[in-house]
Amino acid sequence: MIEYYNLLLLMVGIAFLFGAFFVYFPKKLPVSLPMMLVVFGMLIGYFVKGLPAFNPLNYSVEIEKVTELVVLLSLVGCGIKLDSPLRWKTWRPAVRLLAVTMPLCILAMVVMGYYVFGLSIAAAVLLGAALAPTDPVLAASIQVGPPNQNEDEDVTRFSLTAEAGLNDGLAFPFVFLALALAASANQNQGFDLHDWLHWFGVDVVWKIGAGVGVGFLVGKFLAKCLFSQKNPGCVQQGFMVIALMLISYGLSELVHGYGFLGVFIASLTFRRQEADNKYHEKLHNFAEQTEGLFMALVMVFLGLLLGQIFASSANVTWQVYVVSLVFLLLVRPIAGVLGLIDLPMSWSERLVTGGLGIRGIGTFYYIAYTINQDLFSANEEIKIWVICVVTVALSVFIHGLTANRLLKMTK
């Protein structure tokens, strides 16, 4: 791919130009920036002949690192933009989406992956864990606004923002469960009670607790360092965002906690210090723009992959499209409503909050991460990639076309 470096630079430059001028795109048209970027990539992949095939199995390390960085930047942005205080009444819908809706979505994809696509239990669990979390990157348009803009922080937007910030970390126990099941199967060993206790004690209790604890301490410490200065506005927000992100992520991972969770908790804790300070807006703006640049890169390559698939003789079975649509249009909305069923929300708020669970870049990170552990067969890896690529692409278009109209139903 390196011999096409200049062409790739041109593609990415045009994609960034779309992002720069998207603000002038007519608001009445149901078109999102990710939709435009995917279509642009598809046109390149379909019509430009001679490009090497972009096989994600051959670039799993690069995909893992790029998508990891995008998700981390998005998690910082999610934590910083939440204005509402830490009250149980406010956070209760988000907790329900995490504790009820996400496990139901994982279970549904495990069943469909096992019975429809013939995946092993381990691979089916991985498929469910990769597709269950809502994406903090592509969901930016349906989240709350920048810091100190409480007029946009309604229950739907707040719940979706909080869910997106937390579920990338909370899906990881199921990713590690898939890896443990795969390792056990490869060694022809049963997954016994000891294995389940180890998974629950280490991958659930310890790693979640370590991520939350490290994130809280890092957020408190960095906020104290910043706001104890006479003029904190002089501190470069770019350096502060990256420091907040990397220190919380690095320390969380060093103590074997979930780094994604640590980053969100650190940014949320940081946000609660001097909550009315304008500095939070500067942090958010830097994180949002930087995240947008990497998001554009990933969306163009997603489109490029789809374009090459459509232009080649590769056959995507009808079952992939049916399962993807069932998951996006039935499983997630129904699971969302079930999770929110007895909360003080209107039915329109429950339906919209449950239905707007966009899938995206975090899904690609989970797949690449697990593939790099070399525990699954190549046949299962390519099946999972195809299912997830189609599901994410459909999610981008479905939510891009409907999100704004659905959100108006809650007002």
C-alpha positions, 0 to 999 in steps of 0.5 A: 500500500505504500506505493500508493502513499500520495494517492492516499494522502489526496484521499484523506485531504479531500475527506478532511475538506468535507469535514471542514465545510460540513458546517455549511451543508444544509441542515434539513438534509438527513446526511451526516459527515460519516455517511459522506465519508463512507460514500466517498471511500466507497467510490474510490474503492469501487472505481479506482482500479489497481489499488491493493486489496485492503484486507483488514486481516493483514493490517490488524495491528495498524487498525487496532492502534488507530482505532484505539487512539480515536476511541480514547480521544472520544472518551475524553470528549464524552467525559468533559462535555457532561454537565449534569452532576453525579446524581443517581436519578440523572444517571439511572437511564444510562446505568440501565442501558449498560446493565440490561440493554448491553447484555441483552444485545450481546446475548442476541448476537451470540445466538445469531452468530452461533446458529446463523453463521456457524461460529464457535461459542467463543467467536459468537461471544466476541461478535456480541461483545464487539457489536453491543457497545454504542460508539462514542465517536460516531454518536457525537451528533446525538450526544449532549453539546459542549460543556456549560450548554445545559440546554441540550442536556436532555435525558435522551442525549445525556443517557446516550453520551454516558452510555457511550462513555462507559460501555466501551470499557464495560464491554471488555469483560465479554471480550476477555471471556471470548478470548478465555473460551477460545484459549480453552477450546484450542487446548481441548479443555473445558471451561469449568467453575474455576475459569468462570470465577477467575474471569469474574474476579479478575476481568470483571471485578478487578479490572473495572475497579482498577479502571474506575479508581485510577481514572478518579485519582488521575482526574482529581490530581490533574484538575488540582494541578491545573486549577491551583494555578493563578491563570489556568487559561494559559495552560495549553489545552492540547497538551492537557487533553493528551496528558489526561488521556495518556496518563489515565490510560497508561496507569490503568493498563499498568495496574491491569485495569480497563484503560478505556474506563479509566480515561472516561472516569478521569475526564468526567472527574476532571470536569466536575472540578471548577465546573463553570470554568471556560477551560473545559470548553477549550479542552472539549474543542481540541478533543472534538476536532482531533477525534474528528480528524481520525474519525474521517480517516477510519470512515474513508477506509471503511468506505474503501473496503466496502467499495472493493468488496462490491467491485470484486467477486466477493460474496456477502451472503444475504444472512449478513444483511438480514442479521445486521438489520435485525440487530440494528432495527429490532434487537437494540431498540427492543433491548433499549426499551426493556432496559428503560421500561419503568423509568420516569421517561415518556414512551417516545424518550424510551424508544428514541434512546433505545433505538439510537445505539450507533455502532462504529469505530470501537467495534473495529478496535475490539475485533483487531485487538482479539485477532492480534491474540491469534486465538481464532481461525482465519475463517472465523476472523473473516466472518466476524469482520464481514458481519461487523463491517456491514453492520457498522456501515448500515448503522452509519446510514440508518442513524444518519438518515433518522437521528435528527428526526427521532430526537425531535420526537423527544421534545 
